[in-house]
């Protein structure tokens, strides 16, 4: 599953998984260790300072002068650690993304004998993550050394002062021993905060991202419902986050009831345009309209049932073929299932058991199963994202002919590079040139 970000792109599954597992686990150190120790460090040193002031004013003055140095150094070190931890968290997300991509596409990589080539990419990402982890640990150890040295020197100042006054006879032995035994405890409480802070930084970094997700506004919930009409994208920009510039989607207009092919090189915005029409991505600027009504003003629950979407990598769950077909038409009869499979030119038994991800079906069969599922949905608007990219030319021609017959009068938008699809379309929109041909 992915999480809608309100505007812009969706958060990926690897990002959310690492946030919900590694990130949340790191919060335990923050909540169970750092915060309680912070309370202790806020109370104990002041109590000890007041006690020492009643025993030996000079030692209390030295303690009051040196205690603030430790929090100051802790803040300086903490800022430096936070920067490295943020970078480390991004490296972990990159590693999670690459691992997920490789596992998801392992069958395809194996088919083209490219699985071993990905090992180097994964190894480099892993090495980068390990290198970053070691740098963070080095900072933690060095900062602990600095704090220990600072606390030791501070206690040494008190000890030297006591020793000189014991020799001169201006301080009695009982008071001197009492101060020497109690003073280090004030520094110990603050040093413990620094130690627990380093172990909690990962959790704090993840918490920033978690609350960022929780604080994101929900997409607007419209109430209107448009009549069948053209779909238009005007001045649309999509936020991609991470301080990157918004992606500009070329303006386009899709006529109602026609077969429209959206073409252009990879990265020109074909998939983004389909996601915008489906309501899966919200524009950060510009407007998406249906029959002249902004998609933000349309009832999203009704719009979801009004659109059938087939992505580049169809989602197939574990269960039978029939179970996957009925995800969008729960009350479909066996006859309707067989007709949908025929329309998609897919000769498999509805009782065939599938694993998560669609095995044992091939990539082309998985695409046709997703097309059959869209046929069952019987939605007025059909969005196909490279839905025939894994089919041979003969099968593709059969599927296109049957789709045109099944969806006569419906609006079909297909992002494609395939010549047969382009030739079959009533309207062609080239995003690279923002041009329209019929």
N, C-alpha and C positions, 0 to 999 in steps of 0.2 A: 504494500500500500504506500501511497505518497500523501503528503500533507499539503493542502492548498495554502498558499501564502497571502491570500487576499488579492494582492496585485503582483504581477510578475510570474515567474516560473514557480513550479512546485519544488518542495524539498524532496530530495531523493531518498529512497529506502535506506541505502548505506549510511547516509548522514543521520537519519532519525534513529537507526538501530544503534550506532555508536553513541549517540546522544542519550538513548534510553538505557544502555547497558554500562559501558565504561564510564560515561559521564555521571550517571546517577550513582554508580558505586562509589565514585570519588567524593560525593557529597557526605558520605558517612564520616569521613575524617574531619570534614568541616563542622558538621552538626554535633558529632559525638566527642570530638577532641579539641578542635580549635576554639569553638565558642565557649565551652565550659572553662578552658584555660584562660581565655580572654577575660572572663569575669573574675577569675582568681587573680590574674595579673593586675586587674583594676583595683582590687581591694587589699591584697596582702602587702604590696610594697608600702602603701600609705600607712597601714597599721604598724608595720615594722618601723617606718620612719618616725611615727609618733612615739613608739615605745623607746627607740634609741634617743630621741630628744629628751626623754626623761632620765636617761642613764648617762649619756655623754653627748653634749651639744656639738662638739667639734666633729665627731664621727657622723652625727646626723647631718651636718652641713656637707661633708664630703659625699655622703650617700645621696643627698638631695641634688648635688651638683652633677654626679655621674650617672644617676638613673636615667635622666632624659636622653643621654647619648645612645642608649641601646635601642629605644623605639625609633629614634631618628635614623640610625643605621639600618634597622629592620625595614623601615619604609623605603629607603633608597634601594636596598637589596630586593625588596618585594616588588617594586616597579620593574626592575630588571628581570626578575623571575617571571613576572606576569607576561612580559613581552615574549619571552622564550616559550612559555607554556601555550600562549595563543598560537604561536607558529607550530608547536608540536601538535596541537589539536588539529590544525589544518592538515598536517602531514598524515595524521591518523585517518582523517576523512578521505584523503587521496588514496591511501592504502586500501581502505574499505571499498572505495569506488572501483578501483582496479581489480581487486579480488572478486567483487560481485560481477563485474563485467566479464571477467575471464570465465568464472563458473557458469554464468548464464549462457555464454556463447561457446562453451567448450566443445559441444558436438559439432558446431560449424567449423571451429578452428581445427578440430581433429579431421574433419572431412577434407579440408584443404591443406592438411599437414602443416599447420601453423601453430599448433599448441605449444611446441617447445620454444618457439620464438617469443612467446609471451612470458616465458620464465624469466628472461633477462629483465623485462620491464617490472615484473613483480619483485624481483630480487633487488633492483635499484630502489624501488619505493620502500622496500623493507629496510635496506641499508640506510636510506635517508632518515627513516623513522627512528632506527636504532641510534644513529649518530646524534639526532636531536635529543633523544632521551638521555644519552650520556652527557651531553652539554648541560641539560637541565639538572642532572644529578651533580655534575661538577660545581655548578653554581650553588646548589643546596649545601654541599659539603664545605665549600669555601666560605659561604656565608655563616655556617655554623661555627667554623673556626674563628671568623672575625668576632662573632658575638661572644664566644667563649673567651677569646683573648681580651676583649674589652671588659668583660665581667671580672676576669682574673686580675687585670691591672687595677680595676676599681677597688676590689677587695684588698689588693696589695697596698694601695694608698692608705686605706683605713688601718691595715695591719702595721704599716710603717709608723703612722701617726701614734697608734697605741703603744708600739714598742718604744719610741722616743720618750713618750710621756711616762711610761713605766720606769724607764731608766732614770728620768729626772725626778721621779717620785710624785709627779702631779696627778697621777691616776693610779687607783688601787687595782690589784690583780683581779679581784672578783668582777669588777665592772669591765675591765679589759677583755677577760675571757667571755663574758656575756655578749659583748658587742661582736667579738670575732665569730662567735657561734651563730648569732642571729642575722648579722648583715648579709652573708652570702645567700640567705633564703629570699631576700628581696630581689636579687639579680636572677636567682633560679626561676622564679615565677615568670619573669619577663622573657628569659631565654627559652623557656618551654613554649611560649607563644610563638616564637620564631620557628622552632622546630616543627610544631604542628601546622604552622602556616604553609610551609613547603609541601607537606603531605596533603594539604587541602586545596592547593592551587588548581589542580586538575578538576576537582569538583566545582570550584568557583567558576572556572572557565566554561565548563559544561552548563552550569546554572545560568550564565549569561545567555547562552544559546537557547536553553529551554524556556526561559522567561521571554526571550525574544519571540519564540513561536507562540507562547500563550498570550502575549500582548498584542499580536498582530490582529488587526480588525477583521471581522468576518466580512465576506463579500456582501454587497448590498442585496437585499431580498426584494425583488420587484413583485408587482401584483398584476401587471398588464399581460395581455395575451394578443399577439399580432395575428392578423390574417396572413394567408399564404402570400408571400411577396419576395422581392429581391433581398439578398444579403449583401451588405456593404461594409468595408473596413476603410475608415477615413482618418488619416493622421495618427495611426495607431503606433504606440511605443510600448515595449514590454520590458519591465525591470528584471535584470538578471542577478541583482544583489552583489555582495562582496565588493562594493565600491567601483563596480564596473559601469560603463555607460549603458544607457537603455538601448535595446535593439529596436530599430525602426522597421516596421513591416510595410511594404509597399501598399498603396491604396488599391482596392479591387472591388468589383461589383459582380455578384453571381446572380444570374437570372433564375427566377423561380420555374420549376418544372423542367429544367434542362440538365443535361449531362455536361459538367464543367471539369476540364482537366487543368490542374494547376501545375505548371512546370517551372523549371529553373535549376541552376546548379545547387549542389549541396551547400546548405548554409544560407540560402536565399530567403528562407522563411516559410516554406511550404507547410511543414508540420506545425509551426507556430500559428499560422493562419487557421489551420483546421482546429487546433486547440482553442483558439479564440472564439471561433464559431460555436464549438461545442460547449463553451463556458468553462473549460478546464483551466484556462489561464485568463486572468483579468488584465485589461490594458492599464498601463500606468499613465497613458496619455492617449488622446484621440477617442474614437468611439466605434463600436461595432453595432450595426443596426440591422434589424429584421423588419421589413415592411416599413422602414422609417422610424421604428421604435428602438431605442437603445437597449442592448441586451441586459444592462443593469436594471431596467425597469420591468423586465419580463419575469414571471414567476419561475424560479429555477426548477421546482419540482415538476412542473408541466413541461418545461423545456427539455429536461433530461429524457422524458418519455417521447419527445417530439424528434429526437435525434438518435441515430444509430451510428456508432463510431467503431471503425476497425483500424487498429494501429499497426505499426510496422512489425511489432512483436506481440501478437495476440496473447491475452491472458487466458490460460486454460488451467482449470483446477483439477485436482485429483477426483476421479469419479468416472462415470460412463460418458460416452459421447452425448447421449440424451440429456444427462445432467448438465453438461456444458451448454447445450443448445437451449435448455429451458431457463438459463440464467436471465434471459431477457423476455421470455414468454413462458411463465410458470405453468400455464394451463394448456399448452400446446398439445394436440393429440399426436398419436403415432403417425397418422397420415400426414399431418403438417410437418412433422420432423423429416419424414422421408422426402416430401416435396422440397423442403429447404435444402436437404443434402443433394437432391438431384439438381437443383438450381445452381449449387456451387460445384457440381460435377465431382462430388466426393462419394466414392463407393466404399463405405464402411458401415458396419453394423452399429445401430444406435446403442446396443448393449456392450460395445467394446469398452473395456476399462482403460482409462488413461491415468498416467502418473502426473504429479505436479510438473507443469511446464509442457505437457502435451505428449510425452513419450508414451507409446512407440510410434506416433505419427511423425512423418517427415515434416520439414519446414513448409513445403508447399501444401501438404494436407492440413497442417495447422492453420494456414491462411484461409484455406477453403472452408474449414470448420467455423472460423470466425465470420466469414462471409455468410455462411448458412445461418448463423446465429443472428446476424443483422437482418437477413431475409425474414426470419421469424418475428423479429421486433416490429416489422411492418411500419416503420417510422416514415413520416413524410420527407425527412431530410436524411440522407445517407452520406457519411464522411468516410472515405477510404484513403488511408495513408500507405502508399506503395503496397496495396493489398494483393497485387498479383506478381510481385517482384520475384517470387520463387517458383513461378509456374512456367512450364514450357509454352511455346507459342500456340500449339494446338489447343491445349487445355485452357490457356488464357482466352483464346478466341471464343471457345464454347461458353466459358463463364461469363464473358462480357455480353454475348448474345442473350443468354438466359437472364442476366441481371437487368438488361434493358427491357425485356418483356415483363419481368416480375415487378419492376419499379416504374412502369409507364406512368408519366405524370408526376413522379416524385423528383425532388431536387437531389442530384447526385454530384458530389464534389470529390474528386480523386486526385491526390498528389502523386505524380508519377514521373518516371523517366522513360517509360515503355512506349515505343512507337505505335503499337496496336491500340493502346488506350487513348493516345492523343488523336489518332485517326478516327476513333469511334466517338469522340466527344463532339457535342454541339457547340461548345465554346471552349477556347483555350486561353488561359491567362499565364503569360510569361512574367514571373516575378523579377527576373533579371533585367527586363526592359520595361516592366510594369505596363505591358501591352496586352490587348485583347483581340483575338481573332475568332471568327465564327466559321 
